[in-house]
Amino acid sequence: MAVGIADAFAQPGNLMPPPLKPGDRIAIVEPAYRLSSARIEKAASLLESWGFQPVIGKNVGGSWNTVYSGSPEERAADLNRALEDDSIKAILCTRGGYGAMHLLPLVDMSLLKKHPKWIIGYSDITTLHSMAVSGGVMSLHGVMCGSIASGEGRDISTQLLREIITGEALPQYIVPAHHFNICGEARGTLVGGNICTFDPLFGSGQDFLEGDDLILFIEEVGEHLHRLDRLFNSLILRGILGRCRGVILGDFEDCPPMDEERNEGDDMAGSVEELYSRYLKPLGIPLCCGLHSGHGDDNFPLIMGAPVLLQVSPAGSRITFFPEDKSPRHVFYTD
């Protein structure tokens, strides 16, 4: 463990899972859609090359209702076993898609507080991040088995993820200036992910948006602006934006610009960034646009539930995890 990272564990708030060491076991689970066995095996081999022991869940690779790896009960059983087993030091999801919401009433996330460990994934896995953070444990929004297999571990997103889970360095991201940024500085707890996934969790009792002093991260794929407008207005109407100290926008892949949908006389914005910037300006909180995290080619890992300093200036944005910690940093320019 890098000197100084222990300070992050002592901070009040959410627990940070301990760093992994050579020989540690990583569970591979499939909470949503299934992934091909070849890609799972390739990702497992890479984990082995890093010195870890992959433990593939009993129901990974199964088939239920055409697209899922198993029934909700089967998928939940794999996750519960991984949560309960103290020898498992991290949980890596195979892929997203849809289906993690089925597990909310079936998974005992209190086990995570007893045996803190990283839950790793993005997209539909945002549900698990919400469950973890609302239960008091940080989780890791980052690449999964599918992406790890495709990049063979050489891509920067996978390398940064490895640095975080092993405690080698904490991330600090420098994001280029963006036309729709809103300048300012804010400190808070990072939460968020895929907006279509976290929006329905309101009132579930496992919603990481219930806290105060939030830095909200949003990404999406394959949605039209009308739906993204509706979802953002839902956050406003429920008072969530009033508890946010800053907002970070990631990638919005295959989200067509409004020009392709616009009716004559329609005054809606032409992009997600423009749309959300309009709503946020009256709130006077900083907005960072253009962080490559989500469904794009790069997916820079984000520590959900961690304290974050967001600084947005005309020159660009800086995102610093654990700003009071003096641990080694991997300062990465995301352009």
C-alpha positions as CSV (number, residue, x, y, z in Angstrom):
1,M,0.0,0.0,0.0
2,A,1.4,3.4,-1.0
3,V,2.5,5.6,1.9
4,G,-0.3,8.0,2.9
5,I,-3.2,6.2,1.4
6,A,-4.0,4.8,4.9
7,D,-5.2,8.4,5.7
8,A,-8.1,7.8,3.3
9,F,-9.4,5.0,5.5
10,A,-9.4,7.1,8.6
11,Q,-11.6,9.9,7.2
12,P,-15.1,10.1,8.5
13,G,-17.9,9.1,6.1
14,N,-18.0,6.1,3.8
15,L,-15.6,3.3,4.3
16,M,-12.9,2.8,1.6
17,P,-12.2,-0.9,0.9
18,P,-8.7,-1.9,1.7
19,P,-6.2,-2.2,-1.2
20,L,-5.7,-5.6,-2.8
21,K,-2.4,-7.5,-2.4
22,P,-0.9,-10.3,-4.6
23,G,-2.8,-13.5,-4.0
24,D,-6.1,-11.8,-3.1
25,R,-9.3,-13.3,-4.5
26,I,-11.6,-11.3,-6.9
27,A,-15.1,-12.6,-7.4
28,I,-16.6,-12.3,-10.9
29,V,-20.3,-11.9,-10.9
30,E,-23.0,-11.3,-13.5
31,P,-25.8,-9.1,-12.0
32,A,-27.4,-8.2,-15.3
33,Y,-27.0,-9.4,-18.9
34,R,-24.7,-12.3,-19.6
35,L,-21.3,-12.0,-21.3
36,S,-19.6,-14.7,-23.5
37,S,-17.6,-17.2,-21.6
38,A,-14.6,-16.5,-23.8
39,R,-14.4,-12.8,-22.7
40,I,-15.0,-13.7,-19.1
41,E,-12.1,-16.2,-19.2
42,K,-9.9,-13.7,-20.9
43,A,-10.6,-11.1,-18.2
44,A,-10.0,-13.8,-15.5
45,S,-6.6,-14.6,-17.1
46,L,-5.6,-11.0,-17.0
47,L,-6.5,-10.8,-13.3
48,E,-4.3,-13.9,-12.8
49,S,-1.4,-12.1,-14.6
50,W,-1.8,-9.3,-12.0
51,G,-1.3,-11.8,-9.2
52,F,-4.9,-12.2,-8.2
53,Q,-7.1,-15.2,-7.9
54,P,-10.4,-14.9,-9.9
55,V,-13.4,-16.7,-8.5
56,I,-16.2,-17.0,-11.1
57,G,-19.7,-17.1,-9.6
58,K,-21.6,-20.3,-9.8
59,N,-24.3,-18.8,-12.0
60,V,-22.1,-16.8,-14.3
61,G,-22.6,-17.9,-17.9
62,G,-26.1,-19.2,-17.2
63,S,-29.2,-18.3,-19.2
64,W,-32.6,-17.0,-18.0
65,N,-35.3,-15.2,-20.0
66,T,-33.0,-15.0,-23.1
67,V,-30.5,-12.3,-22.0
68,Y,-29.8,-12.7,-18.3
69,S,-27.1,-14.9,-16.8
70,G,-29.6,-16.4,-14.4
71,S,-32.8,-15.7,-12.5
72,P,-32.8,-12.8,-10.1
73,E,-32.4,-15.3,-7.2
74,E,-29.4,-17.0,-8.9
75,R,-27.7,-13.7,-9.7
76,A,-28.4,-12.4,-6.2
77,A,-27.0,-15.7,-4.7
78,D,-23.6,-15.2,-6.4
79,L,-23.4,-11.6,-5.2
80,N,-24.4,-12.5,-1.6
81,R,-21.8,-15.2,-1.5
82,A,-19.1,-12.8,-2.7
83,L,-20.2,-10.1,-0.2
84,E,-20.2,-12.6,2.7
85,D,-16.9,-14.2,2.0
86,D,-14.2,-12.2,3.7
87,S,-11.5,-13.9,1.6
88,I,-13.0,-12.1,-1.5
89,K,-11.4,-8.6,-1.7
90,A,-13.2,-7.2,-4.7
91,I,-16.2,-8.0,-6.9
92,L,-15.9,-7.4,-10.6
93,C,-19.0,-7.4,-12.7
94,T,-18.9,-9.0,-16.2
95,R,-21.1,-6.4,-17.9
96,G,-24.2,-4.1,-17.6
97,G,-27.2,-4.0,-19.8
98,Y,-30.2,-4.3,-17.5
99,G,-31.2,-6.4,-14.5
100,A,-29.3,-5.3,-11.4
101,M,-32.5,-3.6,-10.2
102,H,-34.0,-7.1,-9.8
103,L,-31.5,-7.7,-7.0
104,L,-32.4,-4.8,-4.7
105,P,-34.8,-6.9,-2.5
106,L,-32.6,-10.0,-2.7
107,V,-29.1,-8.8,-1.8
108,D,-28.0,-8.2,1.8
109,M,-25.8,-5.1,1.3
110,S,-25.2,-4.9,5.0
111,L,-22.7,-7.7,4.4
112,L,-20.5,-5.1,2.6
113,K,-20.1,-3.0,5.7
114,K,-18.9,-6.1,7.6
115,H,-16.5,-7.2,4.8
116,P,-15.6,-4.0,2.9
117,K,-14.5,-4.7,-0.7
118,W,-14.6,-2.9,-4.0
119,I,-17.6,-3.4,-6.3
120,I,-16.5,-2.6,-9.8
121,G,-18.6,-1.8,-12.8
122,Y,-20.6,0.9,-14.6
123,S,-23.8,1.4,-16.6
124,D,-26.5,-0.8,-15.1
125,I,-24.1,-1.6,-12.2
126,T,-24.9,2.0,-11.0
127,T,-27.6,0.2,-9.0
128,L,-25.0,-1.7,-7.0
129,H,-23.0,1.5,-6.5
130,S,-26.1,3.2,-5.1
131,M,-26.7,0.2,-2.7
132,A,-23.1,0.2,-1.6
133,V,-22.7,4.0,-1.0
134,S,-26.1,4.3,0.7
135,G,-24.8,1.5,3.0
136,G,-21.7,3.4,3.9
137,V,-19.0,1.8,1.6
138,M,-17.3,3.3,-1.4
139,S,-17.4,1.5,-4.8
140,L,-15.7,1.9,-8.1
141,H,-17.3,3.1,-11.3
142,G,-15.1,1.6,-14.0
143,V,-14.4,-1.0,-16.6
144,M,-15.8,-4.6,-16.4
145,C,-14.8,-7.9,-17.8
146,G,-16.0,-7.1,-21.3
147,S,-13.9,-4.0,-21.6
148,I,-10.9,-5.5,-19.8
149,A,-10.9,-8.4,-22.2
150,S,-11.2,-6.1,-25.2
151,G,-8.3,-3.9,-24.2
152,E,-6.3,-6.8,-22.8
153,G,-5.4,-4.7,-19.8
154,R,-3.3,-2.2,-21.8
155,D,-5.8,0.6,-22.0
156,I,-5.5,3.5,-19.6
157,S,-8.9,3.0,-18.0
158,T,-7.9,-0.5,-16.9
159,Q,-4.5,0.6,-15.8
160,L,-6.0,3.4,-13.6
161,L,-8.5,1.0,-12.1
162,R,-5.7,-1.3,-11.1
163,E,-3.8,1.5,-9.5
164,I,-6.8,2.4,-7.3
165,I,-7.7,-1.2,-6.2
166,T,-4.0,-1.9,-5.3
167,G,-3.6,1.4,-3.5
168,E,-0.7,2.5,-5.8
169,A,-2.1,6.0,-6.4
170,L,-5.2,8.1,-6.1
171,P,-6.5,9.7,-9.3
172,Q,-6.7,13.4,-10.2
173,Y,-8.2,14.2,-13.5
174,I,-7.5,17.3,-15.6
175,V,-10.4,17.9,-18.1
176,P,-10.1,20.3,-21.0
177,A,-12.2,23.5,-21.1
178,H,-15.7,23.1,-22.5
179,H,-18.0,25.7,-23.9
180,F,-20.9,24.8,-21.5
181,N,-18.8,24.5,-18.3
182,I,-19.8,26.7,-15.3
183,C,-16.8,27.9,-13.4
184,G,-16.6,27.5,-9.6
185,E,-15.2,25.3,-6.9
186,A,-17.0,22.7,-4.8
187,R,-16.3,19.9,-2.3
188,G,-18.6,17.0,-1.7
189,T,-19.2,13.3,-1.9
190,L,-19.2,11.8,-5.4
191,V,-22.2,9.9,-6.5
192,G,-23.9,9.0,-9.8
193,G,-23.4,7.1,-12.9
194,N,-26.0,6.1,-15.5
195,I,-29.0,8.5,-15.1
196,C,-31.6,6.0,-16.4
197,T,-30.4,3.5,-13.8
198,F,-30.1,5.7,-10.7
199,D,-33.3,7.8,-11.3
200,P,-35.7,5.0,-10.5
201,L,-34.0,4.2,-7.1
202,F,-35.7,7.2,-5.5
203,G,-37.5,6.0,-2.3
204,S,-36.0,2.6,-2.4
205,G,-34.0,3.1,0.8
206,Q,-30.8,2.3,-1.2
207,D,-30.5,5.6,-3.0
208,F,-27.1,7.3,-2.8
209,L,-28.8,10.6,-3.8
210,E,-30.3,11.0,-0.4
211,G,-27.3,12.6,1.2
212,D,-26.2,16.3,1.3
213,D,-23.2,18.0,-0.3
214,L,-23.2,15.8,-3.3
215,I,-21.0,16.0,-6.4
216,L,-23.2,14.4,-9.0
217,F,-21.8,12.5,-12.0
218,I,-24.0,11.7,-15.0
219,E,-23.4,9.6,-18.1
220,E,-25.8,7.9,-20.5
221,V,-26.0,5.9,-23.8
222,G,-28.6,5.6,-26.5
223,E,-31.2,8.1,-25.1
224,H,-32.9,11.0,-26.8
225,L,-32.7,14.5,-25.3
226,H,-36.4,14.6,-24.4
227,R,-35.9,11.6,-22.1
228,L,-32.7,13.1,-20.6
229,D,-34.5,16.4,-20.0
230,R,-37.3,14.5,-18.2
231,L,-34.9,12.6,-16.0
232,F,-33.0,15.8,-15.1
233,N,-36.3,17.6,-14.3
234,S,-37.1,14.6,-12.0
235,L,-33.9,15.4,-10.0
236,I,-34.9,19.0,-9.8
237,L,-38.5,18.3,-8.7
238,R,-37.3,15.9,-5.9
239,G,-34.9,18.5,-4.5
240,I,-31.8,16.6,-5.4
241,L,-30.1,19.4,-7.4
242,G,-30.6,21.6,-4.4
243,R,-28.3,19.3,-2.4
244,C,-25.6,19.1,-5.0
245,R,-22.5,21.3,-4.7
246,G,-21.3,20.5,-8.3
247,V,-22.1,18.4,-11.4
248,I,-19.8,16.4,-13.7
249,L,-21.0,15.2,-17.1
250,G,-19.4,12.2,-18.6
251,D,-19.9,10.7,-22.0
252,F,-23.3,10.6,-23.7
253,E,-22.8,8.0,-26.4
254,D,-25.4,7.7,-29.1
255,C,-27.5,10.4,-27.6
256,P,-28.6,12.3,-30.7
257,P,-28.3,16.0,-30.8
258,M,-31.6,17.9,-30.5
259,D,-31.3,19.0,-34.2
260,E,-32.3,15.5,-35.2
261,E,-35.5,15.6,-33.1
262,R,-36.4,19.3,-33.0
263,N,-39.9,20.5,-34.0
264,E,-40.2,23.9,-35.7
265,G,-40.1,26.6,-33.0
266,D,-38.7,24.1,-30.4
267,D,-36.3,26.0,-28.1
268,M,-34.7,22.9,-26.5
269,A,-31.0,22.8,-26.4
270,G,-28.9,21.1,-29.1
271,S,-26.8,18.9,-26.8
272,V,-27.0,17.3,-23.3
273,E,-24.3,19.7,-22.1
274,E,-26.1,22.7,-23.3
275,L,-29.4,21.4,-21.9
276,Y,-28.1,20.7,-18.4
277,S,-26.0,23.9,-18.3
278,R,-29.1,25.9,-18.8
279,Y,-30.7,24.2,-15.7
280,L,-27.7,24.6,-13.5
281,K,-26.7,28.2,-14.2
282,P,-29.4,29.6,-11.9
283,L,-28.1,27.3,-9.1
284,G,-24.7,28.9,-9.1
285,I,-22.8,25.6,-8.8
286,P,-19.9,24.5,-10.9
287,L,-20.4,22.2,-14.0
288,C,-17.6,20.1,-15.6
289,C,-18.4,18.8,-19.1
290,G,-16.5,16.3,-21.1
291,L,-15.0,13.8,-18.6
292,H,-14.4,10.6,-20.5
293,S,-16.2,8.2,-18.2
294,G,-19.1,6.0,-19.1
295,H,-19.8,4.2,-22.4
296,G,-17.1,5.9,-24.6
297,D,-13.8,4.5,-25.7
298,D,-12.2,5.6,-22.5
299,N,-13.8,5.0,-19.1
300,F,-11.8,6.7,-16.4
301,P,-12.5,5.1,-13.0
302,L,-14.4,7.1,-10.4
303,I,-14.6,6.3,-6.7
304,M,-18.3,6.6,-5.7
305,G,-18.9,7.8,-2.2
306,A,-15.5,9.4,-2.0
307,P,-14.8,13.0,-1.0
308,V,-14.0,15.1,-4.1
309,L,-12.8,18.6,-4.9
310,L,-14.2,19.9,-8.2
311,Q,-12.5,23.0,-9.6
312,V,-13.8,24.5,-12.9
313,S,-12.0,27.5,-14.5
314,P,-11.9,29.0,-18.0
315,A,-8.8,26.9,-18.5
316,G,-10.6,23.6,-17.7
317,S,-11.5,21.4,-14.8
318,R,-9.7,19.5,-12.1
319,I,-11.2,16.6,-10.2
320,T,-9.3,15.6,-7.1
321,F,-10.3,12.5,-4.9
322,F,-9.5,12.8,-1.2
323,P,-8.3,16.4,-1.5
324,E,-7.0,16.4,2.1
325,D,-5.0,13.2,1.6
326,K,-1.3,13.5,0.8
327,S,-1.0,10.1,-1.0
328,P,0.7,9.6,-4.3
329,R,-1.3,10.9,-7.2
330,H,-1.7,9.8,-10.8
331,V,-2.5,13.2,-12.5
332,F,-4.0,12.3,-15.8
333,Y,-5.0,14.7,-18.6
334,T,-8.2,13.3,-20.1
335,D,-8.2,15.0,-23.5
